[in-house]
Amino acid sequence: EGASMFSWVESDASEWATLRISELLHNLTIASNQNGEYIRVKDYPHVGGDATVISRRGRQFSAYDLEIEVQWYGKVNLDSVLEKTSGKLRLSSLTEESAPP
């Protein structure tokens, strides 16, 4: 009984995490409004890094260090004209410590 209370098990969740984040961000509309402005993720983003699920004392915790790079495109209103725009967003060293509460 006592030994199981202090067990520590780590499971690699890197493949699941990178695929899931890529699926969630694929073609995601980040912002849009009634004026026709929008920002949308282009294709599938690049997601890499490590993710681990830790089971300890009957509780589960996650630990991750991920890098996400997305190409985006959209239209923005500049001087009452909708203009096409695009760019790249890169999040490096995204960790559980940097996540919002």
MOPAC internal coordinates of N, CA, C and O (Angstrom, degrees):
PM7 1SCF
backbone

  N    0.0000 0     0.00 0     0.00 0    0    0    0
  C    1.4516 1     0.00 0     0.00 0    1    0    0
  C    1.5283 1   111.06 1     0.00 0    2    1    0
  O    1.2310 1   119.68 1   132.80 1    3    2    1
  N    1.3074 1   118.21 1   -47.20 1    3    2    1
  C    1.4568 1   122.15 1  -177.87 1    5    3    2
  C    1.5105 1   113.05 1   -64.70 1    6    5    3
  O    1.2310 1   120.18 1   141.93 1    7    6    5
  N    1.3292 1   117.26 1   -38.07 1    7    6    5
  C    1.4686 1   120.24 1  -178.26 1    9    7    6
  C    1.5194 1   111.23 1   -66.11 1   10    9    7
  O    1.2310 1   119.89 1   141.58 1   11   10    9
  N    1.3457 1   117.81 1   -38.42 1   11   10    9
  C    1.4589 1   119.81 1  -178.09 1   13   11   10
  C    1.5258 1   111.90 1   -70.05 1   14   13   11
  O    1.2310 1   120.09 1   155.18 1   15   14   13
  N    1.3224 1   117.43 1   -24.82 1   15   14   13
  C    1.4621 1   120.39 1   178.96 1   17   15   14
  C    1.5267 1   111.60 1   -66.37 1   18   17   15
  O    1.2310 1   120.37 1   153.73 1   19   18   17
  N    1.3157 1   116.89 1   -26.27 1   19   18   17
  C    1.4562 1   120.55 1  -175.85 1   21   19   18
  C    1.5243 1   112.39 1  -111.36 1   22   21   19
  O    1.2310 1   120.35 1  -161.77 1   23   22   21
  N    1.3394 1   116.95 1    18.23 1   23   22   21
  C    1.4582 1   119.14 1  -179.86 1   25   23   22
  C    1.5312 1   109.90 1   -72.01 1   26   25   23
  O    1.2310 1   121.77 1   -27.71 1   27   26   25
  N    1.3068 1   114.21 1   152.29 1   27   26   25
  C    1.4622 1   122.75 1  -178.08 1   29   27   26
  C    1.5183 1   106.48 1  -135.60 1   30   29   27
  O    1.2310 1   120.37 1   -61.15 1   31   30   29
  N    1.3278 1   116.90 1   118.85 1   31   30   29
  C    1.4589 1   121.24 1  -179.71 1   33   31   30
  C    1.5212 1   107.98 1  -127.02 1   34   33   31
  O    1.2310 1   120.91 1   -50.65 1   35   34   33
  N    1.3355 1   115.86 1   129.35 1   35   34   33
  C    1.4607 1   121.35 1   176.63 1   37   35   34
  C    1.5202 1   109.17 1  -112.63 1   38   37   35
  O    1.2310 1   120.82 1   -46.31 1   39   38   37
  N    1.3265 1   116.03 1   133.69 1   39   38   37
  C    1.4613 1   121.54 1   177.72 1   41   39   38
  C    1.5244 1   108.46 1  -123.02 1   42   41   39
  O    1.2310 1   120.90 1   -49.03 1   43   42   41
  N    1.3268 1   115.89 1   130.97 1   43   42   41
  C    1.4639 1   120.71 1   179.57 1   45   43   42
  C    1.5297 1   108.96 1   -73.15 1   46   45   43
  O    1.2310 1   120.31 1   -58.23 1   47   46   45
  N    1.3071 1   117.02 1   121.77 1   47   46   45
  C    1.4609 1   122.86 1   178.97 1   49   47   46
  C    1.5287 1   111.02 1  -117.83 1   50   49   47
  O    1.2310 1   120.42 1  -162.06 1   51   50   49
  N    1.3198 1   116.79 1    17.94 1   51   50   49
  C    1.4708 1   121.19 1  -175.04 1   53   51   50
  C    1.5221 1   112.48 1   -61.04 1   54   53   51
  O    1.2310 1   120.24 1   132.36 1   55   54   53
  N    1.3171 1   117.15 1   -47.64 1   55   54   53
  C    1.4652 1   119.77 1  -177.89 1   57   55   54
  C    1.5237 1   110.57 1   -63.48 1   58   57   55
  O    1.2310 1   120.66 1   133.50 1   59   58   57
  N    1.3316 1   116.34 1   -46.50 1   59   58   57
  C    1.4614 1   120.26 1   179.12 1   61   59   58
  C    1.5288 1   110.54 1   -60.09 1   62   61   59
  O    1.2310 1   119.97 1   132.68 1   63   62   61
  N    1.3248 1   117.66 1   -47.32 1   63   62   61
  C    1.4674 1   121.78 1  -176.32 1   65   63   62
  C    1.5245 1   111.60 1   -62.83 1   66   65   63
  O    1.2310 1   120.28 1   134.70 1   67   66   65
  N    1.3242 1   117.08 1   -45.30 1   67   66   65
  C    1.4649 1   119.13 1  -177.74 1   69   67   66
  C    1.5314 1   111.06 1   -67.15 1   70   69   67
  O    1.2310 1   120.26 1   139.85 1   71   70   69
  N    1.3376 1   117.10 1   -40.15 1   71   70   69
  C    1.4696 1   119.69 1   177.92 1   73   71   70
  C    1.5231 1   111.17 1   -67.13 1   74   73   71
  O    1.2310 1   120.27 1   137.03 1   75   74   73
  N    1.3138 1   117.09 1   -42.97 1   75   74   73
  C    1.4698 1   121.19 1  -177.47 1   77   75   74
  C    1.5326 1   111.20 1   -64.80 1   78   77   75
  O    1.2310 1   120.11 1   135.21 1   79   78   77
  N    1.3138 1   117.39 1   -44.79 1   79   78   77
  C    1.4665 1   120.37 1   178.94 1   81   79   78
  C    1.5220 1   110.29 1   -63.61 1   82   81   79
  O    1.2310 1   120.55 1   138.54 1   83   82   81
  N    1.3243 1   116.56 1   -41.46 1   83   82   81
  C    1.4597 1   120.70 1   178.24 1   85   83   82
  C    1.5312 1   110.60 1   -60.78 1   86   85   83
  O    1.2310 1   120.39 1   136.60 1   87   86   85
  N    1.3373 1   116.86 1   -43.40 1   87   86   85
  C    1.4681 1   120.96 1   178.09 1   89   87   86
  C    1.5275 1   111.53 1   -63.48 1   90   89   87
  O    1.2310 1   120.31 1   136.93 1   91   90   89
  N    1.3219 1   117.01 1   -43.07 1   91   90   89
  C    1.4634 1   120.73 1  -177.86 1   93   91   90
  C    1.5274 1   112.39 1   -66.00 1   94   93   91
  O    1.2310 1   120.27 1   145.29 1   95   94   93
  N    1.3237 1   117.10 1   -34.71 1   95   94   93
  C    1.4640 1   120.92 1  -177.43 1   97   95   94
  C    1.5253 1   113.64 1   -88.19 1   98   97   95
  O    1.2310 1   119.64 1   162.96 1   99   98   97
  N    1.3228 1   118.28 1   -17.04 1   99   98   97
  C    1.4657 1   122.95 1  -176.74 1  101   99   98
  C    1.5355 1   110.92 1   -55.54 1  102  101   99
  O    1.2310 1   120.86 1   -61.14 1  103  102  101
  N    1.3196 1   115.95 1   118.86 1  103  102  101
  C    1.4674 1   123.55 1   178.36 1  105  103  102
  C    1.5294 1   113.87 1    55.15 1  106  105  103
  O    1.2310 1   119.85 1  -155.14 1  107  106  105
  N    1.3117 1   117.89 1    24.86 1  107  106  105
  C    1.4606 1   122.85 1   179.65 1  109  107  106
  C    1.5244 1   110.75 1   -68.60 1  110  109  107
  O    1.2310 1   120.45 1   -47.94 1  111  110  109
  N    1.3219 1   116.74 1   132.06 1  111  110  109
  C    1.4569 1   120.90 1   171.69 1  113  111  110
  C    1.5194 1   107.17 1   -85.74 1  114  113  111
  O    1.2310 1   120.80 1   -64.99 1  115  114  113
  N    1.3168 1   116.07 1   115.01 1  115  114  113
  C    1.4617 1   121.58 1  -176.03 1  117  115  114
  C    1.5227 1   110.75 1   -82.41 1  118  117  115
  O    1.2310 1   120.36 1   140.73 1  119  118  117
  N    1.3084 1   116.91 1   -39.27 1  119  118  117
  C    1.4610 1   120.83 1  -179.59 1  121  119  118
  C    1.5207 1   108.86 1  -150.31 1  122  121  119
  O    1.2310 1   120.83 1   -34.34 1  123  122  121
  N    1.3164 1   116.02 1   145.66 1  123  122  121
  C    1.4623 1   120.87 1   173.85 1  125  123  122
  C    1.5274 1   107.90 1  -158.07 1  126  125  123
  O    1.2310 1   121.20 1   -20.61 1  127  126  125
  N    1.3207 1   115.31 1   159.39 1  127  126  125
  C    1.4599 1   119.10 1   177.21 1  129  127  126
  C    1.5204 1   109.98 1  -146.69 1  130  129  127
  O    1.2310 1   120.99 1    -1.00 1  131  130  129
  N    1.3251 1   115.70 1   179.00 1  131  130  129
  C    1.4638 1   121.80 1  -176.76 1  133  131  130
  C    1.5205 1   112.74 1   -71.66 1  134  133  131
  O    1.2310 1   120.02 1   166.52 1  135  134  133
  N    1.3244 1   117.56 1   -13.48 1  135  134  133
  C    1.4643 1   121.19 1  -179.17 1  137  135  134
  C    1.5269 1   112.90 1   -86.46 1  138  137  135
  O    1.2310 1   120.19 1  -176.81 1  139  138  137
  N    1.3200 1   117.24 1     3.19 1  139  138  137
  C    1.4608 1   120.67 1  -179.97 1  141  139  138
  C    1.5117 1   114.32 1    90.15 1  142  141  139
  O    1.2310 1   120.24 1  -177.93 1  143  142  141
  N    1.3264 1   117.14 1     2.07 1  143  142  141
  C    1.4621 1   120.29 1   177.50 1  145  143  142
  C    1.5271 1   109.18 1   -79.15 1  146  145  143
  O    1.2310 1   120.80 1   -35.73 1  147  146  145
  N    1.3281 1   116.07 1   144.27 1  147  146  145
  C    1.4628 1   120.13 1   176.71 1  149  147  146
  C    1.5211 1   110.28 1  -161.44 1  150  149  147
  O    1.2310 1   121.43 1   -21.08 1  151  150  149
  N    1.3049 1   114.87 1   158.92 1  151  150  149
  C    1.4645 1   123.29 1   171.14 1  153  151  150
  C    1.5201 1   105.80 1  -131.76 1  154  153  151
  O    1.2310 1   120.05 1   -50.27 1  155  154  153
  N    1.3243 1   117.51 1   129.73 1  155  154  153
  C    1.4584 1   121.98 1  -175.81 1  157  155  154
  C    1.5255 1   109.89 1  -136.59 1  158  157  155
  O    1.2310 1   121.19 1   -38.15 1  159  158  157
  N    1.3211 1   115.33 1   141.85 1  159  158  157
  C    1.4651 1   121.01 1   175.51 1  161  159  158
  C    1.5194 1   108.04 1   -72.13 1  162  161  159
  O    1.2310 1   120.87 1   -45.51 1  163  162  161
  N    1.3269 1   115.94 1   134.49 1  163  162  161
  C    1.4630 1   122.11 1  -179.77 1  165  163  162
  C    1.5217 1   109.19 1   -93.75 1  166  165  163
  O    1.2310 1   120.55 1   -52.80 1  167  166  165
  N    1.3188 1   116.55 1   127.20 1  167  166  165
  C    1.4646 1   122.91 1   175.72 1  169  167  166
  C    1.5265 1   112.20 1    55.96 1  170  169  167
  O    1.2310 1   121.20 1    29.05 1  171  170  169
  N    1.3275 1   115.30 1  -150.95 1  171  170  169
  C    1.4628 1   121.31 1   177.95 1  173  171  170
  C    1.5240 1   108.96 1   -96.19 1  174  173  171
  O    1.2310 1   120.05 1   -45.94 1  175  174  173
  N    1.3250 1   117.52 1   134.06 1  175  174  173
  C    1.4629 1   119.76 1   178.25 1  177  175  174
  C    1.5205 1   111.22 1   -75.16 1  178  177  175
  O    1.2310 1   120.88 1   -18.09 1  179  178  177
  N    1.3232 1   115.93 1   161.91 1  179  178  177
  C    1.4617 1   120.91 1   171.59 1  181  179  178
  C    1.5248 1   106.81 1   -86.78 1  182  181  179
  O    1.2310 1   120.64 1   -53.66 1  183  182  181
  N    1.3185 1   116.38 1   126.34 1  183  182  181
  C    1.4631 1   121.50 1   177.35 1  185  183  182
  C    1.5196 1   107.31 1  -130.08 1  186  185  183
  O    1.2310 1   120.23 1   -51.99 1  187  186  185
  N    1.3130 1   117.17 1   128.01 1  187  186  185
  C    1.4571 1   122.00 1   178.22 1  189  187  186
  C    1.5132 1   110.11 1  -141.40 1  190  189  187
  O    1.2310 1   121.32 1   -10.54 1  191  190  189
  N    1.3033 1   115.08 1   169.46 1  191  190  189
  C    1.4609 1   119.74 1   177.25 1  193  191  190
  C    1.5123 1   112.45 1   124.78 1  194  193  191
  O    1.2310 1   121.40 1    17.86 1  195  194  193
  N    1.3146 1   114.93 1  -162.14 1  195  194  193
  C    1.4610 1   121.75 1  -175.18 1  197  195  194
  C    1.5174 1   110.64 1  -124.34 1  198  197  195
  O    1.2310 1   121.42 1   -35.97 1  199  198  197
  N    1.3330 1   114.90 1   144.03 1  199  198  197
  C    1.4660 1   121.33 1   173.99 1  201  199  198
  C    1.5234 1   107.73 1  -141.53 1  202  201  199
  O    1.2310 1   121.06 1   -42.55 1  203  202  201
  N    1.3139 1   115.57 1   137.45 1  203  202  201
  C    1.4569 1   121.83 1  -177.36 1  205  203  202
  C    1.5209 1   109.27 1  -135.70 1  206  205  203
  O    1.2310 1   120.93 1   -39.98 1  207  206  205
  N    1.3342 1   115.82 1   140.02 1  207  206  205
  C    1.4605 1   121.34 1   170.98 1  209  207  206
  C    1.5167 1   106.28 1  -104.87 1  210  209  207
  O    1.2310 1   120.76 1   -53.12 1  211  210  209
  N    1.3203 1   116.14 1   126.88 1  211  210  209
  C    1.4602 1   122.19 1  -177.63 1  213  211  210
  C    1.5228 1   108.35 1  -113.11 1  214  213  211
  O    1.2310 1   120.81 1   -54.52 1  215  214  213
  N    1.3227 1   116.05 1   125.48 1  215  214  213
  C    1.4630 1   121.45 1   175.00 1  217  215  214
  C    1.5132 1   107.42 1  -106.69 1  218  217  215
  O    1.2310 1   121.23 1   -56.97 1  219  218  217
  N    1.3259 1   115.24 1   123.03 1  219  218  217
  C    1.4583 1   120.27 1  -178.11 1  221  219  218
  C    1.5234 1   108.63 1  -146.25 1  222  221  219
  O    1.2310 1   121.27 1   -51.86 1  223  222  221
  N    1.2987 1   115.17 1   128.14 1  223  222  221
  C    1.4688 1   121.43 1   178.33 1  225  223  222
  C    1.5219 1   112.22 1    52.34 1  226  225  223
  O    1.2310 1   120.65 1  -139.54 1  227  226  225
  N    1.3211 1   116.37 1    40.46 1  227  226  225
  C    1.4545 1   120.88 1   177.36 1  229  227  226
  C    1.5199 1   115.16 1    76.68 1  230  229  227
  O    1.2310 1   119.75 1  -173.96 1  231  230  229
  N    1.3163 1   118.09 1     6.04 1  231  230  229
  C    1.4620 1   121.91 1   178.66 1  233  231  230
  C    1.5220 1   109.48 1  -119.24 1  234  233  231
  O    1.2310 1   120.78 1   -26.64 1  235  234  233
  N    1.3267 1   116.11 1   153.36 1  235  234  233
  C    1.4607 1   120.42 1   179.05 1  237  235  234
  C    1.5249 1   110.30 1  -113.46 1  238  237  235
  O    1.2310 1   121.57 1   -38.69 1  239  238  237
  N    1.3235 1   114.59 1   141.31 1  239  238  237
  C    1.4590 1   123.09 1   178.35 1  241  239  238
  C    1.5206 1   107.84 1  -131.82 1  242  241  239
  O    1.2310 1   120.67 1   -25.47 1  243  242  241
  N    1.3125 1   116.33 1   154.53 1  243  242  241
  C    1.4616 1   119.43 1   174.56 1  245  243  242
  C    1.5220 1   108.93 1  -114.88 1  246  245  243
  O    1.2310 1   121.71 1   -32.99 1  247  246  245
  N    1.3053 1   114.33 1   147.01 1  247  246  245
  C    1.4621 1   121.69 1   174.81 1  249  247  246
  C    1.5249 1   106.19 1  -135.75 1  250  249  247
  O    1.2310 1   120.56 1   -49.23 1  251  250  249
  N    1.3134 1   116.54 1   130.77 1  251  250  249
  C    1.4596 1   119.02 1  -178.98 1  253  251  250
  C    1.5183 1   110.77 1  -150.57 1  254  253  251
  O    1.2310 1   122.27 1   -25.52 1  255  254  253
  N    1.3002 1   113.25 1   154.48 1  255  254  253
  C    1.4601 1   122.65 1   174.41 1  257  255  254
  C    1.5234 1   105.08 1  -142.65 1  258  257  255
  O    1.2310 1   120.71 1   -80.47 1  259  258  257
  N    1.3224 1   116.25 1    99.53 1  259  258  257
  C    1.4574 1   121.59 1  -171.23 1  261  259  258
  C    1.5216 1   111.60 1  -119.06 1  262  261  259
  O    1.2310 1   121.91 1   -24.35 1  263  262  261
  N    1.3098 1   113.94 1   155.65 1  263  262  261
  C    1.4601 1   121.95 1   173.17 1  265  263  262
  C    1.5231 1   106.77 1  -125.57 1  266  265  263
  O    1.2310 1   120.95 1   -51.63 1  267  266  265
  N    1.3266 1   115.79 1   128.37 1  267  266  265
  C    1.4588 1   121.05 1  -178.05 1  269  267  266
  C    1.5233 1   108.08 1  -126.36 1  270  269  267
  O    1.2310 1   121.18 1   -48.08 1  271  270  269
  N    1.3156 1   115.34 1   131.92 1  271  270  269
  C    1.4651 1   120.51 1   176.94 1  273  271  270
  C    1.5214 1   108.31 1  -130.73 1  274  273  271
  O    1.2310 1   120.66 1   -57.60 1  275  274  273
  N    1.3300 1   116.34 1   122.40 1  275  274  273
  C    1.4598 1   120.68 1  -179.71 1  277  275  274
  C    1.5264 1   110.05 1  -123.81 1  278  277  275
  O    1.2310 1   121.65 1   -38.52 1  279  278  277
  N    1.3088 1   114.44 1   141.48 1  279  278  277
  C    1.4600 1   121.75 1   169.29 1  281  279  278
  C    1.5274 1   105.30 1   -92.41 1  282  281  279
  O    1.2310 1   119.96 1   -40.00 1  283  282  281
  N    1.3077 1   117.68 1   140.00 1  283  282  281
  C    1.4508 1   120.26 1   179.05 1  285  283  282
  C    1.5232 1   110.01 1  -134.68 1  286  285  283
  O    1.2310 1   121.62 1   -19.23 1  287  286  285
  N    1.3185 1   114.50 1   160.77 1  287  286  285
  C    1.4624 1   120.63 1   177.67 1  289  287  286
  C    1.5252 1   108.11 1  -148.93 1  290  289  287
  O    1.2310 1   120.84 1   -14.30 1  291  290  289
  N    1.2969 1   116.01 1   165.70 1  291  290  289
  C    1.4532 1   118.73 1   178.59 1  293  291  290
  C    1.5098 1   112.48 1   175.76 1  294  293  291
  O    1.2310 1   122.10 1    12.24 1  295  294  293
  N    1.3180 1   113.58 1  -167.76 1  295  294  293
  C    1.4604 1   121.88 1   176.02 1  297  295  294
  C    1.5202 1   107.68 1  -132.45 1  298  297  295
  O    1.2310 1   121.17 1   -43.61 1  299  298  297
  N    1.3251 1   115.38 1   136.39 1  299  298  297
  C    1.4641 1   121.65 1   177.71 1  301  299  298
  C    1.5250 1   109.24 1  -129.22 1  302  301  299
  O    1.2310 1   121.04 1   -27.44 1  303  302  301
  N    1.3039 1   115.62 1   152.56 1  303  302  301
  C    1.4535 1   121.84 1  -179.36 1  305  303  302
  C    1.5282 1   109.47 1   -86.92 1  306  305  303
  O    1.2310 1   121.00 1   -66.33 1  307  306  305
  N    1.3220 1   115.69 1   113.67 1  307  306  305
  C    1.4651 1   121.71 1   175.96 1  309  307  306
  C    1.5230 1   107.88 1  -120.80 1  310  309  307
  O    1.2310 1   120.53 1   -66.06 1  311  310  309
  N    1.3150 1   116.60 1   113.94 1  311  310  309
  C    1.4721 1   121.58 1  -179.36 1  313  311  310
  C    1.5292 1   111.73 1    53.91 1  314  313  311
  O    1.2310 1   120.76 1  -133.74 1  315  314  313
  N    1.3250 1   116.16 1    46.26 1  315  314  313
  C    1.4753 1   123.92 1   177.63 1  317  315  314
  C    1.5238 1   113.62 1    66.51 1  318  317  315
  O    1.2310 1   120.08 1  -160.56 1  319  318  317
  N    1.3218 1   117.45 1    19.44 1  319  318  317
  C    1.4654 1   121.90 1   176.50 1  321  319  318
  C    1.5246 1   108.18 1  -126.05 1  322  321  319
  O    1.2310 1   120.64 1   -48.70 1  323  322  321
  N    1.3430 1   116.39 1   131.30 1  323  322  321
  C    1.4620 1   119.68 1   176.42 1  325  323  322
  C    1.5216 1   109.22 1   -76.58 1  326  325  323
  O    1.2310 1   120.63 1   -60.59 1  327  326  325
  N    1.3042 1   116.41 1   119.41 1  327  326  325
  C    1.4643 1   122.56 1  -179.10 1  329  327  326
  C    1.5193 1   109.66 1  -113.53 1  330  329  327
  O    1.2310 1   121.01 1   -40.66 1  331  330  329
  N    1.3280 1   115.67 1   139.34 1  331  330  329
  C    1.4625 1   120.28 1   174.94 1  333  331  330
  C    1.5219 1   109.46 1   -72.14 1  334  333  331
  O    1.2310 1   121.23 1   -35.06 1  335  334  333
  N    1.3181 1   115.26 1   144.94 1  335  334  333
  C    1.4582 1   120.90 1   177.42 1  337  335  334
  C    1.5236 1   108.85 1  -146.29 1  338  337  335
  O    1.2310 1   120.50 1   -19.42 1  339  338  337
  N    1.3117 1   116.66 1   160.58 1  339  338  337
  C    1.4668 1   120.36 1   178.14 1  341  339  338
  C    1.5213 1   108.54 1  -158.88 1  342  341  339
  O    1.2310 1   121.32 1   -13.19 1  343  342  341
  N    1.3130 1   115.07 1   166.81 1  343  342  341
  C    1.4514 1   119.05 1   179.08 1  345  343  342
  C    1.5087 1   111.99 1  -178.49 1  346  345  343
  O    1.2310 1   121.46 1    11.74 1  347  346  345
  N    1.3098 1   114.81 1  -168.26 1  347  346  345
  C    1.4561 1   122.34 1  -178.33 1  349  347  346
  C    1.5229 1   108.13 1  -134.26 1  350  349  347
  O    1.2310 1   120.87 1   -42.07 1  351  350  349
  N    1.3213 1   115.94 1   137.93 1  351  350  349
  C    1.4599 1   122.32 1   175.70 1  353  351  350
  C    1.5185 1   107.59 1  -119.96 1  354  353  351
  O    1.2310 1   120.89 1   -51.21 1  355  354  353
  N    1.3248 1   115.90 1   128.79 1  355  354  353
  C    1.4631 1   120.44 1  -179.39 1  357  355  354
  C    1.5222 1   109.19 1  -125.06 1  358  357  355
  O    1.2310 1   121.05 1   -57.58 1  359  358  357
  N    1.3226 1   115.61 1   122.42 1  359  358  357
  C    1.4586 1   122.32 1   174.31 1  361  359  358
  C    1.5162 1   106.89 1  -108.36 1  362  361  359
  O    1.2310 1   120.23 1   -64.26 1  363  362  361
  N    1.3103 1   117.17 1   115.74 1  363  362  361
  C    1.4593 1   119.71 1   178.98 1  365  363  362
  C    1.5172 1   108.88 1  -111.48 1  366  365  363
  O    1.2310 1   121.08 1   -32.59 1  367  366  365
  N    1.2966 1   115.55 1   147.41 1  367  366  365
  C    1.4675 1   122.28 1   179.43 1  369  367  366
  C    1.5204 1   112.39 1    55.59 1  370  369  367
  O    1.2310 1   120.75 1  -132.99 1  371  370  369
  N    1.3379 1   116.18 1    47.01 1  371  370  369
  C    1.4581 1   120.74 1   173.00 1  373  371  370
  C    1.5252 1   107.21 1   -76.37 1  374  373  371
  O    1.2310 1   120.41 1   -63.84 1  375  374  373
  N    1.3195 1   116.83 1   116.16 1  375  374  373
  C    1.4652 1   121.61 1  -176.98 1  377  375  374
  C    1.5159 1   109.98 1  -125.35 1  378  377  375
  O    1.2310 1   121.16 1   -12.62 1  379  378  377
  N    1.3366 1   115.38 1   167.38 1  379  378  377
  C    1.4648 1   119.75 1   177.31 1  381  379  378
  C    1.5265 1   110.92 1   -61.41 1  382  381  379
  O    1.2310 1   120.16 1   154.58 1  383  382  381
  N    1.3137 1   117.30 1   -25.42 1  383  382  381
  C    1.4626 1   120.93 1   178.77 1  385  383  382
  C    1.5270 1   111.94 1   -74.54 1  386  385  383
  O    1.2310 1   120.33 1   156.22 1  387  386  385
  N    1.3403 1   116.97 1   -23.78 1  387  386  385
  C    1.4610 1   120.16 1  -179.70 1  389  387  386
  C    1.5243 1   112.18 1   -94.23 1  390  389  387
  O    1.2310 1   120.23 1   175.73 1  391  390  389
  N    1.3327 1   117.17 1    -4.27 1  391  390  389
  C    1.4603 1   121.12 1  -179.23 1  393  391  390
  C    1.5279 1   110.08 1   -75.80 1  394  393  391
  O    1.2310 1   120.31 1   -32.37 1  395  394  393
  N    1.3414 1   117.01 1   147.63 1  395  394  393
  C    1.4653 1   118.79 1   177.02 1  397  395  394
  C    1.5279 1   110.27 1   -67.24 1  398  397  395
  O    1.2310 1   120.17 1   -24.82 1  399  398  397
  N    1.3269 1   117.28 1   155.18 1  399  398  397
  C    1.4760 1   119.96 1  -178.34 1  401  399  398
  C    1.5049 1   112.62 1   -66.44 1  402  401  399
  O    1.2310 1   120.10 1   180.00 1  403  402  401

